[in-house]
Amino acid sequence: MVEYTQHDAPLVDAMKKHIKKRTVRFDVPGHKGGRNDKEYREFVGEKVMTLDVNSMKPLDNLAHPTSVIKDAQVLAAQAFGGHESYFMVSGTTGAVQAMIMSTCKAGDKIIMPRNVHRSAINALVICGAIPVYINPGTNDRLGISLGMSTKEVKQAILDNPDAKAILVNNPTYYGICSHLEEIVKLAHEHDMYVLVDEAHGCHFYFGENMPITAMAAGADMAAISMHKTGGSLTQSSILLSGERINADYVRQVINLTQTTSASYLLMSSLDATRKNLALHGKEIYRKTVELAEYAREEINKIGGYYAYSHELVNGDTVYNFDTTKLSIYTRDIGLTGIEVYDILRDEYNIQIEFGDLGNILAIISAGDRGLEIERLISALKEIKRLYAKDPSGMFDHEYIVPKVVLPPQTAFYAKKKSYVLDEAIGKISGDFVMAYPPGIPVLAAGEEITEEIVQYIRYAKEKGCLLTGTEDMNMEHINVVEM
């Protein structure tokens, strides 16, 4: 048996060996290395098409890994401090859903903040678990959701001692971290699992002076988007589990929904990225923080914008802050985040991660150049000069406290009828409504459609937010549950 270290990438090496053999292809994929579509092969590169292979004995099988994929996953578990790791080729959406479906069955309660990603609520629709929502803290000035208050978590546990698990967003899209260690302690004292949506926290495991990781805090499972801040290819993620979790059962659950034709491009990028971060992560994220801190300081000098950071920390709903996140409040210059997002892209050819009704988020990495940071700063300065206006009358918050009437699964599969938005006020939603990104539902199936929600939807559409989730692609109508 080969003894691997973090200097190795067993799956990558196996693929290199396979390609060198120039094996004749009588298996899928049918493009046969791109030979039947030269135009596309030239577009993406011959190497990419050659590496797009199918499962075979020398390359292992993700559905039942026994050799090089298993070895790569063992190395990933060691690098992240988990007991087991699982390569996910359906993104962190698949990882979040696997966490919930591995720990909760139909009728089981799960405690979670209401500002979870759509993947978590979609998992409830699939498995039938019942959400016990904790309203996150909010920052009234910024209009953003914060972390979970430990007091609220404790009360939710006391009120629902039969709950099976607690799901925590850590960090949030904006960089807000909860008191993860205390939440884990409270949950484990009451025999509940802790599941962490750590989609935006891959760098916590490899950087210096970062917020605590899910695994270090003792969480039972964590879903990590390697492609967001780690460097792997889009759609590749890692699921981690601790000692209290039955790893073989988790694999069964993953295989309920994950493809049997796993992409070796995605899996090998996970293997390669883990190796790179294990060997060079400190240096990579030291540079990332330096770039983000410089940008934050210069943007705050402009005036009108507010690039926030550790000053938000309050020991509870903001227990820590991820300084790699360049989250910027824009409403004081009279522009929504989505308007600044659009101007940056359309007028300055600068693509940032997302804009909401009051903030923008720029993802910073060591792959950025100083000149690009200066371009962003200069563009924001010019946008203020050219487009700033009176901010009065703007929508002043992102989070709306939901009125939950039915479990998501019950509402989603119930008999429904389509209504014009305004006529649906007071009825129960059978649809989801969310701005993407970040993909956090404004309205979920089973919740009451209020006038405030309808006003939010109309305002968000007017400002250019991409709203998704309803059957009606134009979001003029919404399905409501017929009682």
HELIX and SHEET records of a PDB file:
HELIX    1   1 PRO A   10  LYS A   20  1                                  11    
HELIX    2   2 LYS A   32  GLY A   34  5                                   3    
HELIX    3   3 LYS A   38  VAL A   44  1                                   7    
HELIX    4   4 GLU A   46  LEU A   51  1                                   6    
HELIX    5   5 LYS A   57  LEU A   59  5                                   3    
HELIX    6   6 VAL A   68  PHE A   80  1                                  13    
HELIX    7   7 GLY A   91  THR A  103  1                                  13    
HELIX    8   8 ARG A  118  CYS A  127  1                                  10    
HELIX    9   9 THR A  150  ASP A  159  1                                  10    
HELIX   10  10 LEU A  180  GLU A  189  1                                  10    
HELIX   11  11 CYS A  202  TYR A  205  5                                   4    
HELIX   12  12 MET A  226  THR A  229  1                                   4    
HELIX   13  13 ALA A  247  THR A  257  1                                  11    
HELIX   14  14 TYR A  264  ILE A  302  1                                  39    
HELIX   15  15 HIS A  310  LEU A  312  5                                   3    
HELIX   16  16 ARG A  331  ILE A  333  5                                   3    
HELIX   17  17 GLY A  337  TYR A  348  1                                  12    
HELIX   18  18 GLY A  370  TYR A  387  1                                  18    
HELIX   19  19 PRO A  408  PHE A  412  1                                   5    
HELIX   20  20 LEU A  421  ALA A  424  5                                   4    
HELIX   21  21 GLU A  451  LYS A  463  1                                  13    
SHEET    1   A 7 GLU A  84  MET A  88  0                                        
SHEET    2   A 7 SER A 237  SER A 241 -1                                        
SHEET    3   A 7 MET A 221  ILE A 224 -1                                        
SHEET    4   A 7 TYR A 193  ASP A 197  1                                        
SHEET    5   A 7 ALA A 165  ASN A 169  1                                        
SHEET    6   A 7 LYS A 109  PRO A 113  1                                        
SHEET    7   A 7 ILE A 130  ILE A 134  1                                        
SHEET    1   B 2 THR A 138  ASN A 139  0                                        
SHEET    2   B 2 ILE A 144  SER A 145 -1                                        
SHEET    1   C 2 ILE A 176  CYS A 177  0                                        
SHEET    2   C 2 ASN A 320  PHE A 321 -1                                        
SHEET    1   D 4 TYR A 306  ALA A 307  0                                        
SHEET    2   D 4 LYS A 325  TYR A 329 -1                                        
SHEET    3   D 4 ASN A 359  ILE A 363 -1                                        
SHEET    4   D 4 PHE A 354  GLY A 355 -1                                        
SHEET    1   E 2 LYS A 416  VAL A 420  0                                        
SHEET    2   E 2 HIS A 477  VAL A 481 -1                                        
SHEET    1   F 3 ILE A 440  LEU A 443  0                                        
SHEET    2   F 3 VAL A 433  ALA A 435 -1                                        
SHEET    3   F 3 LEU A 467  THR A 468 -1                                        
END                                                                             
